[in-house]
């Protein structure tokens, strides 16, 4: 079951809805239907990648949905560390599975039950350990909870309808995510060849520019036309990868965060700065 973005990325309070923390990791399904198996959302079997999860407290006949995370020194989910752990054969930084839903309980398909009941079954399903935890709804206002989450720099929240069933393979409005975006101003310093992508740079020190990543999201046809109308006047170099621009066009973007090496993570174009 997949999420939708909340309208205008704004948290809301609504009857029969609750908020829970959105964890910055990778989606994982844990199954004990026929021994322990771990699957990504794309149904790739990654059981052997995470031996620290093999000592599982999850009883036979259970399927859980959740997020796999690696935490930083402050205990916050660290997406870069999680991806490094996932992609590397030698990295053995310990990951933790955080279950937020249950799909099968004691061998029975429970996707037709409302979320409120599934949360009760999840609470009963297993005893938490160092590597297996449960994500339960926050008490009170989703708006206030998002404010608290944003203040401490976490990824965001998911607001869920307690009456909703688990819809496998569906992007449902019953689950709506609100992201704690970081905003930035950048220079558009090129366009990629062959596929949509605007090169960005930011200013550092005494007028020096350095690359900051590639924008692939949020660009519509109007934006493309506006940039094409001035492209011939600002190109100073072309190669097989891109047409490179003089740093004359500025833009606002939103990004999940800045990576350790100073790059925008999944930036989304918002507007030109005139």
Backbone bond lengths (Angstrom), bond angles and torsions (degrees), N, CA, C in turn:
res aa  C-N    CA-C-N  psi(-1)  N-CA   C-N-CA  omega(-1)  CA-C   N-CA-C  phi
1 X - - - 1.465 - - 1.516 107.83 -
2 X 1.335 116.43 129.62 1.459 121.75 -174.18 1.526 111.18 -112.72
3 X 1.339 114.75 165.18 1.460 120.28 -173.35 1.517 112.14 -101.47
4 X 1.325 114.92 158.85 1.456 123.20 167.77 1.523 108.31 -107.82
5 X 1.352 116.29 156.01 1.459 119.77 170.62 1.521 108.77 -76.27
6 X 1.318 117.49 133.71 1.463 121.35 173.86 1.528 109.44 -62.73
7 X 1.323 116.26 148.45 1.468 121.37 -179.35 1.522 110.46 -54.57
8 X 1.345 115.82 127.55 1.469 123.34 179.37 1.531 112.55 56.58
9 X 1.337 115.69 19.14 1.471 121.44 -179.97 1.532 111.91 54.59
10 X 1.331 115.67 38.90 1.461 120.07 -178.41 1.525 110.31 -111.83
11 X 1.339 117.61 133.72 1.467 120.05 175.45 1.522 110.19 -69.11
12 X 1.307 116.47 156.24 1.467 120.20 -178.99 1.521 109.61 -146.86
13 X 1.316 114.60 153.43 1.462 122.14 173.82 1.523 108.05 -106.33
14 X 1.306 116.81 128.37 1.455 121.24 -177.28 1.523 109.07 -148.97
15 X 1.322 115.67 144.26 1.457 120.81 179.75 1.527 110.19 -57.44
16 X 1.316 115.59 140.61 1.476 123.85 178.40 1.524 112.53 68.79
17 X 1.317 118.05 16.32 1.462 121.18 177.48 1.534 109.77 -119.37
18 X 1.332 115.06 147.44 1.459 121.09 177.29 1.529 108.94 -134.58
19 X 1.310 115.43 160.11 1.468 120.85 177.74 1.516 109.40 -113.07
20 X 1.328 114.65 146.23 1.452 119.89 171.32 1.529 108.68 -137.84
21 X 1.303 115.85 160.46 1.458 121.11 -176.63 1.527 110.54 -66.34
22 X 1.345 115.86 134.12 1.463 121.05 172.39 1.520 107.40 -89.13
23 X 1.305 116.19 118.46 1.460 121.45 -175.24 1.519 110.17 -93.87
24 X 1.323 116.37 138.56 1.456 122.32 -174.49 1.531 109.56 -93.40
25 X 1.334 114.80 86.02 1.457 120.52 -179.78 1.506 110.39 -151.26
26 X 1.323 117.11 -141.26 1.461 121.28 175.62 1.527 109.37 -123.97
27 X 1.316 115.43 142.79 1.463 121.87 -178.87 1.526 109.26 -66.88
28 X 1.320 116.32 137.57 1.457 120.71 -178.86 1.516 110.43 -142.67
29 X 1.335 115.20 138.13 1.460 122.68 171.66 1.518 107.52 -106.07
30 X 1.326 116.47 128.71 1.461 122.13 176.04 1.521 108.09 -109.84
31 X 1.326 116.43 123.33 1.460 121.40 -178.83 1.524 110.12 -123.35
32 X 1.337 115.35 135.69 1.463 120.61 171.76 1.532 109.45 -121.75
33 X 1.323 115.84 30.79 1.468 120.04 179.65 1.528 111.41 -70.35
34 X 1.320 116.56 -32.91 1.468 121.33 179.58 1.521 107.24 -144.99
35 X 1.323 116.27 68.99 1.448 120.61 -169.88 1.523 109.79 77.97
36 X 1.311 117.39 175.70 1.459 120.99 -177.94 1.519 110.40 -82.17
37 X 1.345 116.23 125.32 1.464 121.86 174.10 1.521 108.45 -133.11
38 X 1.335 115.71 142.43 1.463 122.82 178.97 1.517 108.29 -119.42
39 X 1.341 116.41 128.61 1.465 121.46 -177.25 1.526 110.72 -128.94
40 X 1.333 116.42 141.59 1.458 120.98 171.03 1.526 108.89 -77.85
41 X 1.335 117.03 173.84 1.471 120.47 179.31 1.523 111.42 -65.98
42 X 1.346 117.13 -18.31 1.464 120.93 177.53 1.526 111.35 -95.19
43 X 1.344 115.87 14.72 1.463 124.12 174.34 1.528 113.42 68.30
44 X 1.334 116.35 24.47 1.459 119.73 173.04 1.527 109.66 -83.23
45 X 1.326 116.46 131.74 1.458 121.69 179.73 1.531 108.58 -80.09
46 X 1.327 116.40 115.08 1.469 120.90 -178.26 1.533 110.85 -118.95
47 X 1.317 116.14 24.86 1.462 120.52 -176.99 1.520 112.11 -54.85
48 X 1.318 116.35 -44.13 1.462 119.67 -175.62 1.528 113.37 -73.62
49 X 1.339 117.08 -16.82 1.467 120.47 179.81 1.524 112.77 -72.81
50 X 1.324 117.51 -22.75 1.459 120.60 -171.53 1.529 111.48 -127.61
51 X 1.330 116.79 71.39 1.465 119.92 -179.03 1.527 113.11 -62.14
52 X 1.337 117.75 -23.65 1.467 119.33 179.65 1.531 111.99 -66.77
53 X 1.347 117.25 -14.82 1.464 120.63 177.46 1.524 112.56 -94.90
54 X 1.312 117.43 -1.37 1.469 119.99 -175.00 1.526 112.48 -72.18
55 X 1.314 117.54 -26.81 1.464 120.40 174.68 1.526 107.73 -85.01
56 X 1.318 115.34 78.21 1.465 120.79 -168.44 1.527 112.39 -95.77
57 X 1.356 116.86 137.84 1.465 120.56 174.96 1.525 112.53 -86.02
58 X 1.351 116.93 0.79 1.469 121.10 -174.59 1.526 109.69 -79.78
59 X 1.334 118.33 121.95 1.467 120.75 -177.18 1.522 112.79 -69.12
60 X 1.294 115.85 157.88 1.460 122.09 178.29 1.525 110.48 -57.73
61 X 1.347 115.88 144.82 1.455 120.69 178.52 1.515 114.13 87.94
62 X 1.351 117.35 18.44 1.459 121.88 -175.89 1.525 110.22 -118.67
63 X 1.333 116.67 142.07 1.458 121.78 167.79 1.523 107.22 -128.44
64 X 1.336 116.11 126.09 1.458 122.87 -178.67 1.516 110.59 -116.40
65 X 1.311 115.81 147.82 1.462 122.80 173.67 1.524 107.02 -112.99
66 X 1.332 116.12 139.06 1.456 117.79 -179.78 1.504 112.39 -175.38
67 X 1.320 115.12 -163.05 1.458 122.61 -176.64 1.525 108.94 -123.29
68 X 1.318 114.99 138.29 1.456 121.38 175.75 1.521 107.95 -100.73
69 X 1.322 116.81 125.41 1.464 120.02 -174.69 1.526 111.15 -130.38
70 X 1.321 114.23 157.43 1.465 122.94 164.91 1.519 105.59 -120.55
71 X 1.313 117.53 134.09 1.459 120.57 -176.63 1.528 111.18 -102.39
72 X 1.351 114.47 154.87 1.459 120.19 177.65 1.531 109.89 -88.39
73 X 1.311 116.37 -172.37 1.464 120.52 -176.82 1.522 112.87 -64.44
74 X 1.353 116.01 -21.53 1.469 119.95 178.44 1.525 112.30 -92.46
75 X 1.329 116.85 0.95 1.457 120.62 179.63 1.507 114.81 86.62
76 X 1.349 117.30 8.12 1.462 120.71 179.61 1.534 110.15 -90.13
77 X 1.339 117.58 146.50 1.464 119.35 174.69 1.518 111.08 -58.97
78 X 1.332 116.30 133.58 1.467 122.93 -177.05 1.522 107.83 -119.14
79 X 1.343 116.56 102.23 1.460 120.51 -174.95 1.524 112.13 -63.34
80 X 1.325 117.31 -41.53 1.471 119.97 179.32 1.524 110.57 -60.88
81 X 1.322 116.54 -43.32 1.460 120.11 179.08 1.523 110.75 -64.88
82 X 1.344 116.24 -37.30 1.466 119.73 178.35 1.521 111.05 -65.22
83 X 1.333 117.61 -43.79 1.458 120.67 179.97 1.531 111.16 -67.35
84 X 1.316 116.67 -37.33 1.459 120.09 176.53 1.520 110.21 -62.38
85 X 1.325 115.82 -42.61 1.475 120.70 177.91 1.515 111.04 -64.21
86 X 1.315 116.79 -39.83 1.468 121.89 -176.75 1.529 111.61 -70.40
87 X 1.328 116.60 -38.84 1.459 120.89 -172.99 1.519 114.17 -89.34
88 X 1.321 117.01 -17.98 1.462 120.10 -174.76 1.526 111.32 -97.06
89 X 1.329 115.67 143.01 1.460 120.41 175.30 1.517 112.20 -85.32
90 X 1.333 116.09 -21.04 1.462 120.03 -176.04 1.520 113.63 -100.45
91 X 1.350 117.60 -22.56 1.464 121.56 -179.12 1.525 109.46 -68.55
92 X 1.317 116.25 124.61 1.466 120.15 -179.14 1.527 111.98 -121.43
93 X 1.348 116.14 26.09 1.459 119.43 174.70 1.521 108.87 -59.85
94 X 1.308 117.27 135.50 1.457 121.53 -171.15 1.529 112.66 -74.57
95 X 1.329 115.94 132.32 1.465 122.27 177.91 1.523 109.68 -103.68
96 X 1.330 115.07 156.41 1.469 121.91 178.79 1.513 109.28 -126.54
97 X 1.331 116.32 134.98 1.465 121.19 176.43 1.519 109.12 -94.01
98 X 1.345 115.91 127.19 1.465 122.49 -179.52 1.526 108.22 -114.82
99 X 1.309 116.82 104.14 1.467 121.81 -176.27 1.524 110.63 -80.50
100 X 1.355 116.69 129.65 1.462 119.23 175.49 1.526 113.25 -118.67
101 X 1.337 118.04 -3.23 1.461 119.63 177.86 1.520 109.04 -156.48
102 X 1.316 115.01 162.75 1.457 121.22 179.25 1.529 108.59 -128.64
103 X 1.326 115.91 133.01 1.465 122.28 -175.32 1.521 111.45 -105.47
104 X 1.329 116.36 -37.73 1.464 121.75 173.05 1.523 109.11 -131.57
105 X 1.326 114.49 140.34 1.464 122.18 -178.45 1.526 108.06 -135.53
106 X 1.333 115.71 120.62 1.470 121.74 -176.90 1.524 110.39 54.34
107 X 1.326 115.72 38.00 1.457 121.82 177.52 1.512 115.35 82.09
108 X 1.326 118.05 -2.69 1.467 122.37 -175.73 1.527 110.10 -101.79
109 X 1.320 116.68 134.18 1.462 122.92 175.65 1.529 108.65 -68.50
110 X 1.344 116.45 119.88 1.462 120.02 -178.38 1.529 111.65 -113.41
111 X 1.337 117.43 15.82 1.467 119.96 -178.39 1.529 112.23 -64.53
112 X 1.332 118.02 -23.13 1.459 120.84 -179.96 1.516 114.13 -81.57
113 X 1.318 116.89 -6.72 1.465 120.13 178.15 1.527 110.20 -83.34
114 X 1.328 117.29 152.44 1.472 118.96 176.95 1.523 110.99 -66.31
115 X 1.314 115.39 155.51 1.461 120.64 -178.14 1.527 111.77 -55.85
116 X 1.326 117.83 -37.96 1.461 120.44 -179.23 1.529 111.00 -56.56
117 X 1.329 116.29 -42.38 1.473 120.02 178.96 1.529 110.94 -73.18
118 X 1.324 117.29 -38.05 1.466 119.56 178.72 1.528 110.81 -63.19
119 X 1.332 117.18 -35.93 1.463 120.09 177.30 1.533 110.41 -64.76
120 X 1.324 117.18 -36.51 1.468 120.23 176.55 1.525 110.45 -64.57
121 X 1.334 116.29 -43.25 1.462 120.16 178.85 1.524 111.08 -65.99
122 X 1.321 116.30 -37.79 1.464 119.80 177.65 1.526 110.29 -62.46
123 X 1.317 116.31 -42.28 1.466 120.25 -179.96 1.523 111.31 -60.30
124 X 1.333 115.42 -32.11 1.470 120.99 -178.03 1.527 112.56 -88.29
125 X 1.322 117.31 -16.74 1.462 121.36 -164.06 1.524 114.19 -66.66
126 X 1.335 118.47 -38.48 1.465 119.72 -177.79 1.517 109.89 -156.48
127 X 1.297 114.96 160.94 1.461 121.69 175.97 1.520 108.81 -89.91
128 X 1.317 116.88 130.76 1.460 121.14 -176.64 1.532 111.19 -65.72
129 X 1.333 114.41 146.22 1.455 122.12 175.85 1.531 108.06 -129.55
130 X 1.309 116.26 -174.07 1.464 120.07 178.88 1.520 111.34 -63.35
131 X 1.332 118.39 -29.81 1.466 122.21 -175.19 1.523 113.62 -108.84
132 X 1.314 118.57 -5.11 1.466 122.66 178.50 1.519 109.30 -131.02
133 X 1.345 116.14 115.79 1.460 120.60 179.00 1.527 109.51 -129.02
134 X 1.334 115.12 174.59 1.464 121.52 -179.74 1.524 109.99 -122.79
135 X 1.317 116.03 140.32 1.462 122.48 175.30 1.524 107.41 -100.79
136 X 1.300 117.17 114.78 1.457 120.79 -179.09 1.531 109.74 -113.21
137 X 1.342 117.71 156.75 1.467 120.65 -177.95 1.531 112.27 -60.97
138 X 1.335 114.49 146.98 1.464 120.33 174.92 1.525 109.59 -78.08
139 X 1.293 116.29 150.83 1.467 120.52 176.67 1.525 109.86 -83.59
140 X 1.342 117.10 144.00 1.455 120.89 172.66 1.510 114.53 88.92
141 X 1.318 115.65 -153.58 1.454 124.05 -170.58 1.532 112.10 -73.94
142 X 1.339 115.99 131.05 1.459 121.13 174.94 1.525 110.74 -67.01
143 X 1.335 117.16 -35.03 1.464 121.35 179.22 1.523 109.99 -63.66
144 X 1.318 116.83 -46.74 1.463 120.27 179.81 1.528 110.75 -67.55
145 X 1.311 116.77 -37.03 1.465 120.43 179.58 1.528 110.64 -64.50
146 X 1.338 116.88 -42.22 1.461 119.55 177.49 1.528 110.65 -61.96
147 X 1.321 116.43 -38.82 1.457 119.95 177.53 1.521 111.68 -60.19
148 X 1.324 116.52 -42.05 1.461 120.59 179.44 1.525 111.01 -67.61
149 X 1.333 116.17 -41.22 1.464 121.78 179.28 1.531 110.18 -62.42
150 X 1.337 116.32 -42.61 1.464 120.76 179.93 1.516 111.46 -64.86
151 X 1.323 116.50 -39.82 1.458 121.66 -177.55 1.525 111.56 -59.66
152 X 1.321 117.21 -36.68 1.472 120.19 -177.94 1.527 112.38 -95.10
153 X 1.348 116.77 6.61 1.453 120.16 171.88 1.512 115.88 78.31
154 X 1.337 117.95 27.14 1.463 121.17 176.59 1.525 110.43 -88.39
155 X 1.343 117.18 169.49 1.461 120.50 -167.79 1.519 114.52 -68.35
156 X 1.323 117.99 -35.37 1.453 119.93 -177.63 1.514 110.57 153.10
157 X 1.341 115.40 -161.38 1.457 120.85 179.97 1.520 109.40 -133.93
158 X 1.331 114.47 162.46 1.460 121.79 170.94 1.519 107.00 -119.92
159 X 1.322 116.02 127.06 1.466 121.14 178.66 1.525 107.79 -102.69
160 X 1.335 115.41 123.69 1.465 120.53 -171.28 1.526 111.24 -123.50
161 X 1.323 114.33 144.42 1.462 122.38 177.10 1.526 108.36 -83.41
162 X 1.316 116.81 117.50 1.461 121.57 -177.47 1.526 112.94 -65.05
163 X 1.321 117.37 -16.27 1.469 120.76 -179.55 1.527 112.15 -89.72
164 X 1.328 117.33 -7.33 1.463 120.89 -170.26 1.523 112.73 -77.40
165 X 1.324 114.89 147.09 1.455 122.80 172.44 1.524 108.73 -87.67
166 X 1.319 116.01 162.81 1.464 120.61 178.08 1.518 108.10 -85.57
167 X 1.343 116.49 112.51 1.465 122.15 -176.39 1.525 109.28 -100.89
168 X 1.324 116.79 100.08 1.463 121.96 -175.72 1.527 110.79 -62.58
169 X 1.329 116.50 130.33 1.459 121.39 175.98 1.516 114.90 72.26
170 X 1.328 117.33 13.50 1.468 121.37 -176.67 1.528 110.30 -112.75
171 X 1.340 115.90 138.26 1.465 120.66 171.14 1.522 106.63 -90.29
172 X 1.305 116.37 105.02 1.460 121.73 -166.68 1.523 112.66 -110.56
173 X 1.351 115.10 142.86 1.466 120.54 174.21 1.520 111.89 -74.13
174 X 1.326 116.99 -5.54 1.460 120.09 175.24 1.529 111.48 -69.97
175 X 1.344 115.94 -21.90 1.462 121.66 174.74 1.520 107.53 -120.42
176 X 1.326 117.32 117.55 1.463 121.02 -178.68 1.531 110.08 -124.82
177 X 1.328 115.08 128.54 1.458 119.39 -178.38 1.524 110.79 -98.37
178 X 1.319 114.21 144.04 1.461 122.89 175.59 1.524 106.29 -124.35
179 X 1.330 116.03 116.75 1.456 121.29 -172.38 1.532 111.00 -96.96
180 X 1.299 115.80 138.54 1.459 122.66 174.61 1.528 107.97 -85.90
181 X 1.340 116.08 79.20 1.456 121.00 -176.16 1.522 111.57 -69.89
182 X 1.338 115.44 150.18 1.456 123.29 167.08 1.529 107.25 -103.34
183 X 1.321 117.63 137.46 1.466 121.43 -177.76 1.524 110.34 -108.33
184 X 1.331 115.41 147.61 1.459 120.02 -177.82 1.521 110.12 -149.89
185 X 1.327 115.30 159.46 1.461 122.11 172.96 1.522 108.16 -113.21
186 X 1.343 116.50 133.64 1.465 121.51 -174.86 1.528 109.62 -135.57
187 X 1.317 116.10 165.84 1.452 122.59 167.72 1.526 108.69 -96.56
188 X 1.339 116.71 137.02 1.463 121.04 171.94 1.528 106.04 -84.94
189 X 1.324 116.79 112.90 1.471 120.42 -172.47 1.526 112.92 -117.05
190 X 1.316 116.75 21.17 1.455 118.75 174.50 1.509 112.19 161.78
191 X 1.337 115.38 169.31 1.461 121.85 173.28 1.521 108.13 -128.78
192 X 1.306 115.65 136.51 1.458 121.81 -178.55 1.526 110.53 -74.87
193 X 1.308 117.48 146.76 1.464 121.75 176.30 1.524 110.12 -87.67
194 X 1.326 115.85 145.46 1.460 120.44 171.39 1.507 115.60 86.38
195 X 1.315 118.43 -27.42 1.457 121.48 178.78 1.527 109.04 -153.60
196 X 1.334 114.98 155.35 1.460 119.41 -176.71 1.518 110.67 -61.98
197 X 1.314 115.36 130.31 1.455 120.65 176.72 1.510 110.55 176.51
198 X 1.321 116.04 122.42 1.465 121.07 177.69 1.517 108.24 -104.31
199 X 1.334 115.87 127.32 1.452 121.68 177.97 1.530 109.45 -75.63
200 X 1.302 116.35 140.58 1.460 120.55 179.20 1.522 110.82 -124.54
201 X 1.322 115.24 155.75 1.461 122.21 173.77 1.521 107.96 -142.08
202 X 1.325 115.44 157.13 1.459 120.28 173.94 1.531 108.15 -126.30
203 X 1.317 114.42 157.62 1.455 120.16 -177.75 1.515 110.08 -88.52
204 X 1.329 115.00 133.79 1.460 120.77 177.86 1.516 109.79 -131.74
205 X 1.290 116.26 143.48 1.459 120.12 175.43 1.514 112.85 61.02
206 X 1.308 116.30 -138.28 1.460 122.45 -174.48 1.532 110.60 -87.60
207 X 1.323 115.04 68.97 1.455 120.16 175.67 1.510 115.48 78.02
208 X 1.344 117.74 5.16 1.455 120.23 179.91 1.526 110.11 -78.05
209 X 1.327 116.02 142.70 1.457 121.80 176.66 1.524 109.62 -108.48
210 X 1.325 114.95 146.71 1.464 119.70 172.16 1.517 109.03 -137.19
211 X 1.341 117.36 149.64 1.464 120.31 179.35 1.524 111.29 -59.68
212 X 1.348 115.32 145.28 1.466 120.13 -178.78 1.525 112.74 -128.93
213 X 1.354 117.18 5.78 1.457 118.81 178.26 1.514 112.79 121.39
214 X 1.322 115.68 -178.31 1.463 122.48 -175.55 1.524 109.83 -122.06
215 X 1.329 116.08 130.12 1.467 121.70 177.09 1.530 108.80 -86.70
216 X 1.337 116.36 123.92 1.460 121.53 177.17 1.521 112.09 -119.36
217 X 1.316 117.09 -14.72 1.463 121.42 -173.08 1.531 111.06 -117.67
218 X 1.336 115.68 151.43 1.457 121.58 175.16 1.511 114.84 86.24
219 X 1.324 118.32 -1.90 1.467 122.11 -177.51 1.523 109.06 -90.93
220 X 1.334 117.67 119.39 1.470 120.04 178.40 1.530 110.52 -105.52
221 X 1.317 116.35 -179.05 1.467 120.39 -176.57 1.524 112.55 -63.40
222 X 1.315 116.85 -35.60 1.463 120.08 178.31 1.528 110.72 -63.73
223 X 1.321 116.07 -41.78 1.462 120.00 177.96 1.533 110.63 -62.77
224 X 1.331 115.87 -43.00 1.473 119.83 -179.85 1.527 110.94 -62.00
225 X 1.332 116.31 -44.09 1.468 119.62 179.95 1.520 111.26 -62.56
226 X 1.333 116.23 -41.26 1.466 119.93 -179.03 1.523 110.78 -62.03
227 X 1.329 116.85 -41.50 1.463 119.15 -179.55 1.531 111.29 -71.92
228 X 1.332 116.37 -39.08 1.468 119.09 178.77 1.527 111.91 -62.64
229 X 1.331 117.13 -30.93 1.467 120.61 -176.37 1.532 112.33 -66.11
230 X 1.341 116.84 -21.59 1.472 119.25 -179.25 1.532 112.13 -117.46
231 X 1.324 116.32 -1.33 1.464 119.10 -172.23 1.529 113.32 -57.73
232 X 1.329 116.97 -43.44 1.464 119.97 -176.52 1.525 112.18 -63.01
233 X 1.323 116.16 -24.00 1.470 119.95 -177.74 1.533 112.84 -85.29
234 X 1.327 117.51 -17.42 1.469 119.08 -173.52 1.525 113.56 -117.00
235 X 1.343 118.15 -6.15 1.467 120.31 177.69 1.524 109.64 -69.18
236 X 1.335 116.50 132.49 1.459 119.26 175.69 1.534 112.24 -120.53
237 X 1.341 116.61 -12.81 1.460 120.11 -179.61 1.525 108.92 -159.07
238 X 1.333 116.69 146.21 1.461 121.70 174.73 1.515 109.09 -133.24
239 X 1.328 115.76 142.22 1.454 121.18 174.11 1.518 108.96 -141.31
240 X 1.310 116.29 -172.70 1.467 119.27 -176.80 1.517 112.42 -66.59
241 X 1.319 116.51 -23.43 1.453 120.49 -176.79 1.525 112.95 -86.92
242 X 1.335 117.07 -41.61 1.468 119.69 -171.15 1.514 111.41 -161.96
243 X 1.339 113.93 164.85 1.467 122.05 164.86 1.520 106.02 -95.90
244 X 1.328 117.65 126.91 1.455 122.45 -174.07 1.522 110.55 -102.83
245 X 1.341 115.60 136.53 1.459 121.90 -174.13 1.534 111.37 -107.57
246 X 1.327 113.90 153.67 1.458 119.73 164.84 1.536 107.39 -66.68
247 X 1.329 118.80 147.68 1.470 121.29 -176.35 1.526 112.29 -77.25
248 X 1.332 115.38 73.66 1.462 120.94 -177.54 1.525 113.21 -115.54
249 X 1.336 117.19 -18.19 1.472 121.74 -177.57 1.517 108.96 -105.47
250 X 1.332 116.05 123.11 1.467 120.96 178.84 1.521 109.72 -109.63
251 X 1.329 115.29 152.71 1.462 120.10 -177.86 1.523 110.56 -148.42
252 X 1.319 114.34 157.06 1.457 121.31 172.39 1.526 108.71 -99.28
253 X 1.310 115.75 137.71 1.456 120.52 176.69 1.524 108.78 -133.27
254 X 1.311 115.20 160.62 1.459 120.13 168.18 1.522 106.90 -118.78
255 X 1.320 115.91 147.68 1.453 120.99 -174.81 1.522 109.44 -143.63
256 X 1.325 116.24 153.11 1.468 118.89 178.34 1.528 110.38 -61.19
257 X 1.320 115.84 -42.64 1.461 122.17 174.88 1.526 107.80 -176.85
258 X 1.327 116.03 -177.82 1.459 121.97 173.93 1.518 108.34 -97.88
259 X 1.336 116.70 135.48 1.450 119.51 177.67 1.525 109.90 -74.86
260 X 1.322 116.78 170.96 1.464 120.62 -178.28 1.522 112.10 -62.46
261 X 1.331 116.85 -29.97 1.462 118.93 179.87 1.526 112.29 -94.18
262 X 1.346 116.09 19.45 1.453 121.07 170.76 1.513 115.93 79.13
263 X 1.335 117.29 26.49 1.459 121.25 179.06 1.523 110.34 -106.19
264 X 1.340 115.40 150.33 1.457 121.15 175.02 1.533 109.02 -70.45
265 X 1.320 116.52 135.29 1.466 120.02 177.32 1.523 109.59 -98.35
266 X 1.335 116.04 114.69 1.467 122.94 179.18 1.528 111.84 50.50
267 X 1.337 118.03 56.30 1.468 119.52 -177.71 1.530 112.75 -67.06
268 X 1.322 115.27 147.52 1.465 123.03 178.22 1.528 107.98 -121.52
269 X 1.324 117.19 125.95 1.463 121.60 179.36 1.532 109.58 -67.27
270 X 1.330 116.24 136.59 1.461 121.11 176.43 1.525 111.90 -111.71
271 X 1.329 117.78 -51.43 1.454 119.65 -178.04 1.531 109.97 -170.50
272 X 1.337 114.68 160.48 1.460 119.36 171.75 1.530 108.73 -79.30
273 X 1.318 115.78 150.84 1.462 121.61 173.59 1.528 107.55 -99.62
274 X 1.304 116.75 113.48 1.463 121.48 -176.36 1.520 111.37 -93.06
